[in-house]
Amino acid sequence: MRTEQVVRLLGETKLFGGLDESVRASIAERMLARHFSKGDFVFHQGDPGESLYVVAEGVIRVFVTSEDGEEMVLAHLGSCDMFGELAVIDGGPRSASAKAVEPTTLVALTQPAFVHVLQQTPELIQALHRSLGGLLRRVLVQAS
């Protein structure tokens, strides 16, 4: 993907959408496009959390697997949706698995690049708080 496409994509996300275009361009330059075929795993529950992802095109299913092997779907994510941010923030393992439902293109921001961007962009911290608050609310609604 070209940098201009990633800048536009970031502008549609909840986390990066409120940032100035020049800041989004700086972030976009640090992001890598990754392509997945239908059925490919982006990551497995328990894997190290090395990147956060934004869906450029396609659909991702995020789910957890019980010890019995049963899956509980947490979300289906499409264009402009972001996922994988928790492990990038806290350095812990992935709390869920993510799998492509159809051919999918993602853009990834690595944990070191994310930390750099956070240090350089104070307004991103407020956006991150809002994003995490929204994620927590969705989980609480699903649990009830």
C-alpha positions as CSV (number, residue, x, y, z in Angstrom):
1,M,0.0,0.0,0.0
2,R,1.1,3.5,-0.7
3,T,1.7,5.9,2.2
4,E,-1.1,8.2,1.1
5,Q,-3.6,5.2,1.2
6,V,-2.4,4.4,4.8
7,V,-2.8,8.0,5.8
8,R,-6.4,8.0,4.6
9,L,-7.1,4.7,6.3
10,L,-5.7,6.0,9.6
11,G,-7.9,9.0,9.3
12,E,-10.9,6.7,9.4
13,T,-9.9,5.0,12.6
14,K,-11.0,5.9,16.1
15,L,-7.5,6.0,17.5
16,F,-5.7,7.9,14.8
17,G,-8.5,9.8,13.1
18,G,-8.3,12.9,15.2
19,L,-4.6,13.5,14.6
20,D,-3.2,16.0,12.1
21,E,-2.6,14.6,8.7
22,S,1.2,15.2,9.0
23,V,1.2,13.1,12.2
24,R,-0.8,10.4,10.5
25,A,1.8,10.5,7.6
26,S,4.6,10.0,10.1
27,I,2.8,7.0,11.6
28,A,1.9,5.6,8.1
29,E,5.6,5.6,7.1
30,R,6.3,3.2,10.0
31,M,3.5,0.8,9.1
32,L,3.8,-2.4,7.1
33,A,1.2,-3.9,4.9
34,R,0.5,-7.6,5.4
35,H,-1.7,-9.8,3.3
36,F,-3.7,-12.9,4.5
37,S,-5.6,-15.5,2.7
38,K,-9.0,-16.8,3.9
39,G,-8.3,-19.0,7.0
40,D,-4.9,-17.6,7.8
41,F,-4.2,-16.7,11.4
42,V,-2.9,-13.2,12.1
43,F,-1.9,-14.4,15.6
44,H,-2.9,-17.0,18.1
45,Q,-4.1,-16.6,21.7
46,G,-1.0,-16.6,23.9
47,D,1.4,-15.3,21.1
48,P,3.7,-12.4,22.0
49,G,2.0,-9.1,21.1
50,E,4.4,-7.4,18.7
51,S,2.1,-5.2,16.5
52,L,-1.3,-3.6,16.4
53,Y,-3.3,-3.8,13.2
54,V,-5.7,-1.8,11.1
55,V,-7.9,-3.6,8.6
56,A,-7.4,-2.1,5.2
57,E,-9.7,-4.5,3.4
58,G,-11.3,-7.8,4.2
59,V,-12.7,-9.2,7.5
60,I,-10.9,-10.5,10.6
61,R,-12.6,-12.7,13.2
62,V,-11.3,-12.2,16.8
63,F,-12.0,-15.1,19.2
64,V,-11.0,-16.9,22.3
65,T,-10.7,-20.6,22.7
66,S,-11.6,-22.4,25.9
67,E,-9.6,-25.3,27.3
68,D,-12.3,-27.6,25.8
69,G,-11.5,-26.2,22.4
70,E,-14.7,-24.2,22.1
71,E,-14.5,-20.8,20.4
72,M,-16.3,-17.7,21.5
73,V,-16.3,-15.0,18.8
74,L,-15.5,-11.5,20.3
75,A,-15.7,-9.5,17.1
76,H,-15.8,-9.4,13.3
77,L,-13.7,-6.5,12.1
78,G,-13.7,-4.8,8.8
79,S,-12.2,-1.8,7.0
80,C,-10.7,0.8,9.4
81,D,-11.1,-1.3,12.5
82,M,-8.1,-1.7,14.7
83,F,-7.1,-4.6,16.9
84,G,-4.2,-6.0,18.8
85,E,-3.5,-2.9,20.8
86,L,-3.7,-4.4,24.3
87,A,-0.6,-6.6,23.9
88,V,1.3,-3.7,22.3
89,I,0.4,-1.5,25.3
90,D,1.1,-3.8,28.2
91,G,3.7,-6.2,26.6
92,G,1.7,-9.2,27.5
93,P,0.7,-12.2,25.3
94,R,-2.3,-12.1,23.0
95,S,-5.6,-12.4,24.9
96,A,-7.4,-13.7,21.8
97,S,-6.7,-15.2,18.3
98,A,-7.3,-13.3,15.0
99,K,-8.1,-15.1,11.7
100,A,-8.9,-13.8,8.2
101,V,-12.5,-14.6,7.2
102,E,-11.7,-13.7,3.6
103,P,-8.6,-12.4,1.7
104,T,-7.5,-9.5,3.9
105,T,-5.0,-6.7,3.9
106,L,-3.8,-5.3,7.2
107,V,-1.4,-2.5,8.1
108,A,0.7,-3.2,11.2
109,L,2.5,-0.9,13.6
110,T,5.1,-2.6,15.7
111,Q,5.3,-2.1,19.5
112,P,8.6,-0.1,19.3
113,A,7.2,2.2,16.6
114,F,3.9,2.6,18.6
115,V,5.9,3.6,21.7
116,H,7.9,6.1,19.7
117,V,4.7,7.6,18.2
118,L,3.2,7.8,21.7
119,Q,6.2,9.7,23.0
120,Q,6.2,12.1,20.1
121,T,2.4,12.6,20.0
122,P,0.8,13.6,23.3
123,E,-2.7,13.9,21.8
124,L,-2.5,10.2,20.9
125,I,-2.6,9.3,24.6
126,Q,-6.1,10.8,25.0
127,A,-7.2,9.0,21.9
128,L,-5.8,5.8,23.2
129,H,-7.7,6.3,26.5
130,R,-10.9,6.7,24.5
131,S,-10.2,3.7,22.3
132,L,-9.4,1.4,25.3
133,G,-12.6,2.7,27.1
134,G,-14.6,1.8,24.1
135,L,-13.0,-1.7,24.0
136,L,-13.8,-2.2,27.7
137,R,-17.4,-1.1,27.2
138,R,-17.9,-3.6,24.3
139,V,-16.5,-6.4,26.4
140,L,-18.7,-5.6,29.3
141,V,-21.8,-5.5,27.1
142,Q,-20.9,-8.9,25.6
143,A,-20.4,-10.3,29.1
144,S,-23.8,-9.3,30.3
